[in-house]
Amino acid sequence: MRAARFAAVAAAFALLLPGTGCSGDGGGRQDGRTVLRFQSLAWQKESVDANKELVAEWNAAHPDIRVQYVQGSWDSVHDQLLTSFEGGEAPDIIHDASDDLADFAHGGHLADLRGLLSARLKADIPGHSWRTTTFGEGVYGVPFLQEPRVVIADRRVLEKSGVRIPTPEEPWTWPEFRHAARRMQAVMGKGAHAVAWPLKEPVSVSLNLGLSAGGRLFHQGDDGKVRIRFTDGDAVVPRTVREQIGTDGTASRSTLGMGGSDTLPGLFGGRYAMVPLGFSYRQQIVQQAPEGFAWTVLPAPAGEEGLAQGVSPQTLSIAEASPYKKEAARFLDFLLQPRNMVRLARGDWMLPTGKRALADPSLRTTEHGWATGVALAGHLRPAPAQSVRGYPEWKDKVATPAFQEYYSGAIDAGELEERLVEDGNLVLARYQR
């Protein structure tokens, strides 16, 4: 979710304009009140509305500490934040994702939250979620929303094929997933495929689903340094995708360069029967599916580690340069009260990290697959590259092109491993001197 440098600089420049929150009418002290700038990356209407409503509720109840909503963008957040940190214009409260925090945390741009957060909030979020925002001894963000990857399936094709319908209690294994796809392919129309893998961004899919098969890829040695090793577990997901495309003929080659949204018209039109997608795509399906389209949410396949999969939760951090850290922490505690966390989760069609929010009845309904997602919450783990310094460069320069070429058939498994490991370790070494 990172755009070209031009877009990032443009976004950062926009934040410096009067009235947008970083200068002029921005944060600081105004009319005797503290003003906090809260940069949100919410983009779906329901999510933006939920965030703005909560900001308005806080402001109504706290006239002495006003929060100013600033709209950011996932497409440019990394470079925009880097620019704002370097220019001394960072928002007080920062919405981001945990896999983007490592360099900012190590660079001293984010506040260590350990002494700022309430005991209630610290206890409500499980330890495995806190690990996604822990770097060294410090905690540099509050993980509050998480998104498992699921399989969105055409119920009509599932039933017609006669395959066993997987559940979180009895999921498909990876071999069963291949078998089910072959069964479903047999009842598909000419030119259609049982599976569409949208792999425009192949790295997170490959690594995060790989946890189910025991893949880790990144291994920390006794010297504290992280090195890449490609094991049998790391190979399960890439091999499954490659074989579905090239051997079984059950997966569409044309979707490899697509994003998730690009595959939805094909799902609705019967060109694909199953699409592995992030949990939040259910909102687009509800909004865009033609009348009468029957769909269901299935858990992703399980391996030797069960339904484990990696996630990089959305996070809320406080800028180290903010002079109002305690006030910002009070706002975070309000924003992430269980009832409010549920509102944010429903607005983004994701899962909350908080245990009390996850227990809310509105998230445990079978409608739109909410209950399936909640059943997966206990299996979510930090993404393999969560705290690895240099990961963004490794992902962009090494892993993305290597996975893309492997899935397309341009290179074999041996060259994929060689590039991920040998070229990748050269990149990581520069960040760990």
C-alpha angles and dihedrals in degrees: 000000000000124000133200119297091252092060091048094051090046090053092048091049090051090056090056094058117105113270097023097091114259103081140357101024091012133108129321126067119340124172090342093308130113112240119201121196112221113192109201126190094198108135110164112088094240091051095046090048092050093050094047092047091053092048089051091049091051092048092050091053097039110044091166094057111045122189118211115206114225119188115226132176133235089216094067108015099114097053092036091055092045089053093047093047092051091046095047092242103109120144115253093235118037129199113203142126125275095241089061097054105073099084092041091050094047089044092059095244098119128063120243102244099198095102096036107055125086120251088239094059094044092052096044096059115067122245094245089060093049089053089067090066099035116105117176106323097332136085112220105178144020110242104217111155128040134183123205119200113244137174115253107205139188102244093205093059092043092055094042092052093052094224120153110265108234122225132187087258093050109020127174117265116229091261090048089052090057090047093049091050091053090050091049092045089060092063097041122105124254112291093015127116134211093225137035115193109195099203106164084125100034102166103072092043093051096045100039096047088043091071088075089063095045096264118150105155093185116074127182116217131211088266090062093247122128121229132178122244123174110215135178089266091056090054098055100082097040090047092049092052093044093050093046089055103038107023108026098031089217098118127065116245091200094067095060092093095043132102119229095263091053091065097053097084088054091049091051092045097051096251091117130028100193132029124182104222142157115273093249093065087081088083092060090047092053090049099041109028115111118249111279096022106142115207138164139195117240127186117252114259119279130229136183089307092052118228094342114142135165124250135182103210124213109257144201117214137175121230114245089223093057112112089204104061096138092050091047090051090053089055091049090052089053094044092051101046107132096256091048093046088056090053091051092047094050091046091055095034088235136117124266118232094218116101094219092049091049089056092059111121092226089066095047098062120116090226111113091357097286092140092053091054093048089050088058095050094089091055096055117112136178111285111260094248095042100125100018113128111223093027095127091055093044090049096048101038104030117014103040096054092040094053092043092054092045095051091047091052096247094121133024131237093267093057091044090056093045094052096044093048108032099034091036096054090051089058095046093047091063090059095047104051 
